[in-house]
C-alpha cells in the first residue's frame, strides 16, 4: 500500500483545504446589510444625541445597553444559532491584537475628553456620522480579514 501521495494528489488536497477554509470564512460572515444597518444605527444615535438631548438622557442608556447585550449574545453559540449563524470559528486573541484594541480605546476616550473640554458644537454628530460610515464600509472588509486569518490557523 502506497502511503505517499503523488504531487498532483498533494496539490489537490491543499486546494481542497483552502477551499474549505474560504467556505468557513464566508459562512461565518455577516451579510453586508447588517453592517450597513449597524452604521445607520450609530449615525442615527449620534444625530438623536445632538438634536434631541432629552431622548439620550431618558432612553439613551437603555438603547446602548440593549445593543451591547445583543452584540454579546450573538457571539455565543445559542445566540448565534437563534439568529441563523451556522458557523463561528474560534478567533484566538493574540497580544498584538489586544494591544491594538487597547490603543484604539484609549484614542477614542482621549478624543471624547478633548471634544468635551474644547466644547465642540455638535460633537456627537461629527463623531457618529464618520463612525457609522466607517462601520458600514470597513466592517465587512475587517470581518473577512479576521475570519480568513482565523480559518487559516
Secondary structure, 3 states (H helix, E strand, C coil): CCCCCCHHHHHHHHHHHHHHHHHHHHHHCCCHHHHHHHHHHHHHHHHHHHHCHHHHHHHHHHHHHHHHHHHHHHCCHHHHHHCCCCCCCCCCCCHHHHHHHHHHHHHHHHHHHHHHHHCCCCHHHHHHHHHHHHHHHHHHHHHHHHHHHHHHC
